[in-house]
Amino acid sequence: MMTPLTPHSEPPAFAPFNAVSIIARYTVVEALRNRLLWLVGAVMTASLVIAGFLQAVALTESSQIQSAILAAILRLSAVFIIVSFVVTSMVREANDKGLELILALPLPRASYFFGKLAGFSLAALLLAMLFGLPLILFAPWLQVCTWIASLACELFIMTTLSLFCVMSLNQVTSALAAAAGFYVLCRSIGTIQIIAAAPLDNAGGLGNELVRLLVDGLALLLPHLDRITRTEWLLYAAPDASALSVAALDAVLYGALLCGAALFDLYRKNF
């Protein structure tokens, strides 16, 4: 039996944890209603067709070539899909005044942010699991499971980054460009370090030393995505626990850092 409100009573407020779970659930429902699974199915079908074509034209090690090409296509597709979904979903909600409506409710802004992050992270985990299924045809299941786990860590980092970019820039094009630039830089930072450490001219001057120090400093700040979701894990052997621990640690550290930056930007805005 509900207790009637007295003149001195206040309307019940939303519990922060309940608000987070509700927002996360509706975010996952939005992903399913936006035909995200149809897009995943189309990408998987196209990837399997490409893998079948490679099997027909490869002279040797056709299984390894299939696994490598298929893993690269699926990884890039997963990153593109989750980044695009996060950015477009947040921009559409802002344009429809849904953000202002939710923030007008008696709940902290952090509940809205973590609800969105939880929903997008669940969608990213679903993407990692679905995109790992075709690889079972070409690699042992244990190696595929480790690849899926590392891909989930990589997608979590990109999900948090996309949420931060779209909250700060408020535009689809700018947020997508920032996320894409961050991903390419993090994927290639190891190669950039090697090039900076051994320049072609072998001059070893002050300019080259400054460039090397700048690149090394940048490498300390960025997550090394080139060490996560590695294709050789599918081709040769599953990684040890330390490699997966590094991937999980990167996801936790950079996820927490990006969450703090996004919350700071969210609380300083006036809606």
PEMOJO-V957391 format. One record per residue. N is the residue number from 1. PHI is phi as a letter, one per 30 degrees, with the letter a starting at -180 (NA if undefined). Layout:
n={N | N}
phi={PHI | PHI}
//
This chain:
n={1 | 2 | 3 | 4 | 5 | 6 | 7 | 8 | 9 | 10 | 11 | 12 | 13 | 14 | 15 | 16 | 17 | 18 | 19 | 20 | 21 | 22 | 23 | 24 | 25 | 26 | 27 | 28 | 29 | 30 | 31 | 32 | 33 | 34 | 35 | 36 | 37 | 38 | 39 | 40 | 41 | 42 | 43 | 44 | 45 | 46 | 47 | 48 | 49 | 50 | 51 | 52 | 53 | 54 | 55 | 56 | 57 | 58 | 59 | 60 | 61 | 62 | 63 | 64 | 65 | 66 | 67 | 68 | 69 | 70 | 71 | 72 | 73 | 74 | 75 | 76 | 77 | 78 | 79 | 80 | 81 | 82 | 83 | 84 | 85 | 86 | 87 | 88 | 89 | 90 | 91 | 92 | 93 | 94 | 95 | 96 | 97 | 98 | 99 | 100 | 101 | 102 | 103 | 104 | 105 | 106 | 107 | 108 | 109 | 110 | 111 | 112 | 113 | 114 | 115 | 116 | 117 | 118 | 119 | 120 | 121 | 122 | 123 | 124 | 125 | 126 | 127 | 128 | 129 | 130 | 131 | 132 | 133 | 134 | 135 | 136 | 137 | 138 | 139 | 140 | 141 | 142 | 143 | 144 | 145 | 146 | 147 | 148 | 149 | 150 | 151 | 152 | 153 | 154 | 155 | 156 | 157 | 158 | 159 | 160 | 161 | 162 | 163 | 164 | 165 | 166 | 167 | 168 | 169 | 170 | 171 | 172 | 173 | 174 | 175 | 176 | 177 | 178 | 179 | 180 | 181 | 182 | 183 | 184 | 185 | 186 | 187 | 188 | 189 | 190 | 191 | 192 | 193 | 194 | 195 | 196 | 197 | 198 | 199 | 200 | 201 | 202 | 203 | 204 | 205 | 206 | 207 | 208 | 209 | 210 | 211 | 212 | 213 | 214 | 215 | 216 | 217 | 218 | 219 | 220 | 221 | 222 | 223 | 224 | 225 | 226 | 227 | 228 | 229 | 230 | 231 | 232 | 233 | 234 | 235 | 236 | 237 | 238 | 239 | 240 | 241 | 242 | 243 | 244 | 245 | 246 | 247 | 248 | 249 | 250 | 251 | 252 | 253 | 254 | 255 | 256 | 257 | 258 | 259 | 260 | 261 | 262 | 263 | 264 | 265 | 266 | 267 | 268 | 269 | 270 | 271}
phi={NA | d | d | d | d | c | e | c | c | c | d | d | c | d | d | e | d | d | d | d | d | d | d | d | d | d | d | d | d | d | d | d | d | d | h | d | d | d | d | d | d | d | d | d | d | d | d | d | d | d | d | d | d | d | d | d | c | d | d | b | h | d | d | d | d | d | d | d | d | d | d | d | d | d | d | d | d | d | d | d | d | d | d | d | d | d | d | d | d | d | d | d | d | d | d | d | i | d | d | d | d | d | d | d | d | d | b | d | d | d | d | d | d | d | d | d | d | d | d | d | d | d | d | d | d | d | d | d | d | d | d | d | d | d | d | d | d | b | b | d | d | d | d | d | d | d | d | d | d | d | d | d | d | d | d | d | d | d | d | d | d | d | d | d | d | d | d | d | c | i | b | d | d | d | d | d | d | d | d | d | d | d | d | d | d | d | d | c | d | d | d | d | d | d | d | d | d | b | d | d | d | h | d | i | d | d | d | d | d | d | d | d | d | d | d | d | d | d | d | d | d | c | d | d | d | d | c | c | h | d | d | d | d | d | d | c | a | d | d | d | d | d | d | d | d | d | d | d | d | d | d | d | d | d | d | d | d | d | d | d | d | d | d | d | d | d | d | d | d | c | c}
//
